[in-house]
Amino acid sequence: MNDPAASRFFTIQLLRMAGVAVVVYALLVLQGSAPWPDGVPRWIAYVMLVAGLTDALLVPTLLSRVWSSRRIDQRREHGHRNFEDQDK
């Protein structure tokens, strides 16, 4: 895949799906339908739920802003070193 926009799109979609998977697993654990290691407190499932929701809803939005073509072009114009040859 040579198109950096396509790579970014698929990365964002994979992160979104991973977040949804974490949310579903956390909900199943809280319901008692999924396996949970002995000795691990159940409140960690709530932490997983919040982390999954953040990963599914907030991270894709933030990455879209950071990876915006317009924003990358502006950074290149201003001479930021991190973006000089990133897409090649």
C-alpha positions as CSV (number, residue, x, y, z in Angstrom):
1,M,0.0,0.0,0.0
2,N,1.7,3.2,-1.2
3,D,-1.0,5.7,-0.4
4,P,-0.3,7.1,3.1
5,A,-3.9,8.2,3.5
6,A,-5.1,4.6,2.9
7,S,-2.7,3.4,5.5
8,R,-3.9,6.0,8.0
9,F,-7.5,5.1,7.3
10,F,-7.0,1.4,7.9
11,T,-4.9,2.1,11.1
12,I,-7.8,4.3,12.4
13,Q,-10.3,1.6,11.6
14,L,-8.2,-1.1,13.3
15,L,-7.9,1.0,16.4
16,R,-11.6,1.6,16.4
17,M,-12.4,-2.2,16.1
18,A,-9.9,-3.0,18.8
19,G,-11.6,-0.5,21.1
20,V,-15.0,-2.1,20.4
21,A,-13.6,-5.6,21.1
22,V,-12.3,-4.4,24.4
23,V,-15.6,-2.8,25.3
24,V,-17.5,-6.0,24.4
25,Y,-15.1,-8.2,26.4
26,A,-15.3,-5.9,29.4
27,L,-19.1,-5.9,29.3
28,L,-19.1,-9.7,29.1
29,V,-16.8,-9.9,32.1
30,L,-19.0,-7.6,34.1
31,Q,-22.0,-9.7,33.2
32,G,-20.1,-12.9,34.2
33,S,-20.2,-14.5,30.7
34,A,-16.5,-14.2,29.9
35,P,-13.6,-15.9,31.5
36,W,-11.7,-13.8,34.1
37,P,-8.5,-14.8,35.8
38,D,-8.8,-15.7,39.5
39,G,-7.4,-13.1,41.9
40,V,-7.9,-10.2,39.5
41,P,-10.4,-7.7,40.8
42,R,-13.5,-7.1,38.7
43,W,-13.1,-3.3,38.9
44,I,-10.4,-3.7,36.3
45,A,-13.1,-4.6,33.8
46,Y,-14.5,-1.1,34.4
47,V,-11.1,0.4,33.6
48,M,-11.0,-1.8,30.4
49,L,-14.5,-0.5,29.5
50,V,-13.4,3.1,29.8
51,A,-10.2,2.4,27.9
52,G,-12.1,0.6,25.1
53,L,-14.6,3.5,24.8
54,T,-11.7,6.0,24.6
55,D,-10.0,3.8,22.0
56,A,-13.1,3.4,19.9
57,L,-14.5,7.0,20.1
58,L,-11.7,9.5,21.0
59,V,-8.5,8.1,19.6
60,P,-9.7,7.9,15.9
61,T,-10.9,11.6,16.1
62,L,-7.5,12.7,17.5
63,L,-5.6,10.7,15.0
64,S,-7.7,12.1,12.2
65,R,-6.8,15.6,13.3
66,V,-3.1,14.9,13.7
67,W,-3.0,13.0,10.4
68,S,-5.0,15.6,8.4
69,S,-3.4,16.2,5.0
70,R,-3.9,19.9,5.4
71,R,-2.2,19.9,8.8
72,I,0.8,17.8,7.5
73,D,1.2,20.2,4.6
74,Q,1.3,23.1,7.0
75,R,3.9,21.5,9.1
76,R,6.0,20.8,6.0
77,E,5.7,24.5,5.0
78,H,7.0,25.5,8.4
79,G,10.0,23.2,8.2
80,H,9.2,20.7,10.9
81,R,11.8,17.9,10.7
82,N,9.5,15.1,11.7
83,F,7.4,15.4,8.6
84,E,10.0,16.0,5.9
85,D,10.2,12.4,4.4
86,Q,7.6,10.6,6.4
87,D,5.3,9.8,3.5
88,K,7.9,8.5,1.1
